[in-house]
């Protein structure tokens, strides 16, 4: 007779993780290149999905008593199918999951050279749970060996799950990572394990947590509020278990590894491994040791789970397209990380057709998001027929070669980029809400163009590019610099009132009408 296997049930988020390797995050208003042209890869992720995958890999296909199941919400896009197959591929049952008519959740993971990371979550389908738990999911909760929850799905779902598990005494392990929401007082007593890291524990208790003693003190405080067992992960300091009964605290050191690649899924891996060991009936110290071992292995690998423009002169190399990760702040300002991809795959020499197009152009615009050598070739080709060149400094943080600088008619940084530069010809600086300023190379009068006031700033992502494009058009129409700057400022003012870099671009007619409406 075949023995029925009990399930480790993870209920939570599933995301398409876009992992980008960077040296640092961009500051506000800055566009920064990633440190590798082939970064920006897609990996299955989400705290719930990660924990389910970790549990399944540790359980394996031949475990006599356990299996792993996941209940989440997969989107109706291509990511949804890929995420489902990824979980099934490592042995996770996904039959309890939903498929709402919306995009999948996403996580943009920025990995620093030391393997540490910063993450931005886009909830997507993870927020689209039904009002009530489906009967099949309720039954699965009540018969589980253990249930794992996290803070990347609606709190009301976590509350329903915890209360359902309590009906049959099923243990619940609650990961406090994700959305910054307090644990409801009526839910806290139903959680067998509350599992924060040191940052989350500080947030929950409003206390400083700088070391293990701080963590123990904060955990005790959390228990005074109704929590039971508290299991805190402390990064390189390991983990600490503070039991509900006031007995001895257990500390598990982390295992030293020499090749830390990516810490993104380490906490999820730890929790998944701990849950499996717990479901196997092991002692807490053994559960923590096995979880620490799984986390140590995890950090040594990248990711836990495995319009109106003529483009005839463009190339199509055999590699992935370039990507830009745009972070828009509440006031519409932004920071951008660029992954060059195909943008780095230019041929050694300019194609003949492109050279001819450069030398017959009214004006040429180049930026710092393609190789420096290509910009140099373009500038030199343009110089042969005296074609003006407008050079945007946004992108890679490198100086303009001294032999190229004299060939650039306009050097166009924003205020952040200007701070990186030390040389100039004609310099046209965009200053965000302070407008723009033109510093001519002949030492004549500086020109300032104030920005136009708008009441509905939605997204500044393409504002600088829109400004430069509009300036270039006005320049080729023979307008003086002041008029070029005014038209560019008008175009930018229209641009920031719409979402998306391309959809927000105004027409020439809209620019003229805007200027008239503003007395120009």
N, C-alpha and C positions, 0 to 999 in steps of 0.2 A: 504494500500500500504506500503510495507516494505521500510524503509529509507536506502539509500546507505550510508555506513559508510566510512568516509575518513580515509586515512592511515597515521600513523606516520612511515616514511620509513627510515630504517637504512641501510646504504650501507657501508660495511667495512669487518673487519676480523672475522674469526671464528677459534678458536684454541682448541686443546686438552690440557687443563691445567693439568700439573702434579704438585701437591702441596706437598711440602716437608717441614716438620717442623724441624728447626735447631736452635741451640743456637747461631751460628755465621757462616759466610762463611769461607771456607778453604782458607788459604793463598796459594800463588803460590807454587806448588810442594807438597802440603799436601793432604792427604786423610783423610777425617773426617766423622765420623758416624753421621747420623741424630739422633735427640733426642728421637725418637719413632720408634719401629720396624714395626709398622703398618701404618706409614705415606707413602707418595708417591702415594696417590690416584689420579684417573683421574676425572676431572670435565670439563664440557663444558665451554669454555671461549673464549677469544678474545674480544677486546674492542667493536667491532661492535656487535658481538653476545650478549655480556653482556648488552649492551644498548638496544638492541631489546628485550631481555628477561625482563629487568627491565620495559620497556615501556608496554609490554604485561601484566605483572603481575599487574601493576597499573591500566591499562585500564580494565582488567577483560573481561569475556566473554559476559557480558550483557550491556556493554557501548553503549549508544544509537547512538553515532555519530563517534566513533573512533575504529580503529583496528591497530595492529602492523604488519609490514612486514619487511623482511630482505632480502637483496641481497648481497651474498658473494660467495666465491668459496670453495666448499667442496671437500676434497681429495677422492681418489679412494680406500682408505684403510678402515679398520674396524672403525677407528675413525670417518671417514666421515659419515657413516650411523648413528653412535651413536650421533654425533653432530646434524644431521638433526632431528632425533627423539626427542632429548632434546628440541630443539627450538619449534618444533610442539607441544610438550607436555605442554608447557606453553602458547600456543596460538599464536605463531608467524607464519605467513605465509612465506614459504621459496620458493615458486614457481618461484621467479625471480632469483634464484641463479644458478650458474654454477657448473659443476662437471668435472674439468680437470683431465687428466690421470697422477696424481702425488700425493704424500703423503699430508695429511692434515697438516695445520699449527699446531705448538705446542708452548706452553709456559711453561717454568720451573720456578715455583713460589716458592721461599724460604721464609718461614714465620718464623719470630723471635718470641721469647717468649712474647713480648709486642703486637703482632698482626701485626706489620709493616712487610714489605716484600721487597725483591729484585726479579727482573724478567728478564729472558733471553728469547727472542722471536726467534723462528725458523719459517720463513715465510711460507715455503711449498706452498700449493695451493693458499694462499693469494696473491702470486706474479704472478699467472697465469691467469690474466684477458685477455679477447680478446682485439684486437686493438681498436674496437669501442664498444659503449654501444649497447646491443641488443635493437631492437625496443620496445619490451614489457617493458624493464626497463626504457627507455626514456619516454614512455607514463606514467609509474607509477611515475616517478620523477615530471613530469609536472602537475600531478593531486594530489600530496601529500599535506597533511596539513603542514608538516615540514619534512625536510630531515636532517639526522645526518650523519656526516663524521668523520673519524679519520685518523691518520697517520700510519696505519698498512697495507695499500694496496698501490699500486703504485701511486705516485703523479699525473700522467697523468690521472688516473681514477677519482680522486677527482676533478681535473680541469674540465674534461668533465661533471661530475655530477653538479658541481656548475654553469657552464655556461648553462647547460640544464635547471636547476631550474630557472635561471634568466630569461629565455624566457617567463615564465608565472608568474613571481613574487613570486615563492615559497620560503619561508624562509629556510636558510641553517644554521645549527649549526655545527661548525667545532671544533672538539676536537684535540688539538695539541699533544696529547700523542701518543707515538709510535716511529717511526723512526725519527731520528734527521735530518729533512730536513726543510729548510726555506719555508715559504708560498710564492708562486709565486706572483709577483706584479700585474699580470693581473687577478689573482684569488681573491685576497684579497677584492676588492670591491663587489664581489658577495656573500660574507659570512655575513649573518645577525648577527651571534654571533661567535666570536672567543673565545674558551673556554680552556685556559691553566690552569695548576696548577702553583704554585709559581716557581717550578724548570723549567718548560717549558717556563714560561714567561721570566725568567732570560735568558734562552738560546735564545729565539727569539729576545730579545732586547739588549742582551749583557750588561745587567745592573744587579746589585745586588738586589735581592728581599728577604728581611729579615723580613718584617712586612707589615701591610696593607697599610701604607703610601707609601712604596716602590712599592707595587703592583699597586696602583692607578697611581703613577707617570709613571711606566713602561707601563701601559695600555694606558695612554695618549700619550706616545711616539709611541706606536704601531698604535694608531689612526692617528698620524701625517704621518705614512707611508701608510695609506689608509684603515686601519681597521675600521669597524663600531662599533657595540656594543662589549664590552669585558667583559666576565664573568669569574672571576678567582676563583678557589677553593684553599683554604689556609689550608687544613688539619684541625687540631684542632682549628684553628682561624676562621673557617667558610668559607664564600664566599663573594665576593664583585662584584657588577655590575657597570661598568663604561659606561654610555650611550653615543651614538655617537653624540647626540645633545648638549653635554656639560652641561646637567642638573645635578641635584643632584645625587651623588653616593649612591648606596644602599648597606648596609652591612647586611648579615644574619649570626648570630652566629650559631655555630653547637650545636646540642642538646647533653647534657652530658649523657653518658651511662657508666655503671659500669663493663660491661663484653665485652671488645673488644677482639674478637677472631682472626679476619683476615680482614685487610683493603684492600685486593686485588681488589675487585670489587666496592669499595665505590665511586670512581670518576665516573665510568661508570653508576652506579645506580643513582647517582645525576643527570647526564646528561639525562638519559632516563626519569626520573621523571620530570625534568624541561621541557623537550620537550612535554610530555603529557599535563602538566598544560598549557603550552603556546598554544598548539593546541586546548585546551578547552576555550581559550580566556581570561585566568586569567591575572591579573596584575603581573608585574615582581616580586614585593615583595612576593606575594602569591606563584608564581612559585618557588622562591628560598626557601621559608619556606617548601613547600611540598618536594622539592628535598633534603633539609637538613634532613627532617624526614625520607625519604627513605634511605639516606646514613647512618643515625644513626641505623636504623634497620638492614641494610646490614652488618655492621661491627661486629655484634653480632653472625654471623653465618659463618661457614667455606665454602668458595667459593660461588660465586653469584648464579650459576645454580647447582642448584644441580649437538765335533770333535776329534777322535783318543784317547779318554780318557775313561777308564773303570769306570762306576759309580755304579757298583753293590753294593758297600758298603754304598751308600748314602740313606738317608731317604727322605720321601715325606709327610711332615705334611700337615694338612688341613688348609693351609693359603697361602697368596700370596708369589710369589718368591721375593728374594732380588733384589734390583735395585741399579745401580750406575749412578750418573749424572756427566758426565765428561765434563769439560770446557777446551777446547784447545785454547791456545793463539796463535797469529800469528807465533811465533818462534817454535811452536810445544810443548812447555811446557804446563802443565795443573794443574788444581785444581779439586778435586773430592769430592762429597758428597755421602755417602753410606746410603741406607735405608735397614736395615737388613732383614726385612720380615721373610721368612722361615729360614734364617740363625740363627735366635734367638731361633728357636723352636727345640732344641736338647733334646733328652731324658735325664733322670736323670743320667743314667749310660751308658757307652759305650756298644753297642751291642757286643756279643761274637765274631762274625765274624770280626768286626772292630778291636777289641783288638788283635786277632790272627794276623791280617794283619799288625798291628803296630809292634808287637814283632818279626815279620819275615822280616821287611822292610830293604832295604839297607840304606835308610835315610827317615826321616819324615819331611815335611814342614808344619808349622802352621802359622797363621796370627791372627791379632786382630780384625777380622770381624765376629767372632763367640764368644759365651760366654767364659769368662775367665775360668770358671770352666771346660769347655770341653777341652781347651788347657792344663789345669793342669792335667786332667785325661790322656790325650794323652802323655804328657811329662813323667808322672809317669809310664805309661804302657811301654813306650819305654825304660825307665831307667832299667826296670827289665831284659831286654836282651841286654843292652848296645847299643841300636840303636841310632845313632846320630840324633839330632833334630835341625832343622834350623828354627829360630823364626823371622818372619817379623813383625815389629812394626807398620806397616801402618794400619789404621782403627780407632777403638775406642781409645780415649785418656785416657788410664788407665795404672797405673804402673804394672810392672811385679811382681807378688807375690814373696816375698823373698824365700819361700820354693820351688819355681819352677825354679828360676834363675840358681841354680847350675846344673839343669838337661838339660839345653839348651846348645848344642854344639856351635851353632852360634847364636848370637843376631844380627839382620840385619836391623837397622834403616836407613832412609836417613838423611840428615843433619837437617831437620826440626824435625823429630821424635827423633833424638839423643838429641836435645836440651831439650826434655821433660823428658829424662831419667837421672837417677843419678847412676845406678849400671850397671856393665857389667861382662861378662865372655869373651870369644872370641867375639870381636865386629867387624862386617864387615859393613862399612858405605858407602852407595852410595851417591855421591856428584854431581849428574847431570853432567854438562859439565866438571867438574873438576875430573871426574873419580870415583875411589873408593879407600878406604883405609882399611887395615886389621890390627887390634890391638890385638895381641895374649894375652891370659890371663896369660901366664908365664913370661911376661915382656920382651920377646925377641924383635927383630927388627920389627918395623912397616913396612908394605908393601903397597906401593902406586901403583895403576894401572891407568895410564891416560886413558881417554876415547879416542876412535878412532874418528878421524875427518871425518864427512860425510857432503856432500854439500846439501843434500835434506832432511832436518828434516821436517816431515809432522805431526807426532802425537806421543807425548811421553807417551801416556796413559798407555801402558802396559810395558814400558821400565824396571821399577824396578822389576816387577814380572818376566819378561823374564830373567833379570839378575840373580835373585835368583834361578829360575828353572834351568838355564844353569849351574850355580855354583854347584847346588846340583848334577846334572848329572855327572859333571867332578869330584866332590868329591867321588862319588860312584865308579867311574872308577879308583880310587886310585891315582889321580894326586895331585901334591903338590899345596899349596895354590896359589902361583904365577900363575901357569898354569890355575887353576880354575878361577881365577880372569880375566885372559886374555880371556879365552873362554867366560866367562859371559859378558865381555865388548864387545866382537865381536858380540855376540847374540843381545845385547841391541842396538848396532850400526845399525845392520840390521833391527831391530824391528822398530826404530823410522822413517824409510823411507817409512813406509806403514801405511795406516789408519786402525784403529780398533785394539783392544787389542788382540783378537784371530787371525784374518786374518794376522796380522803382524808378528806372531811368525815364526822364521826361522827354518830350519831343521838342523840337525847335520852336514850334508854335506856342507850346505851353510856356517856354522860357520867355518869349516876347510878351505874351499876355501877363505873365507874372511881373515882369519889369514895368509894364504900363500900370498895372494895379498898384505898384509901389512907387509911382511917380517918376519912373526912369524912361 
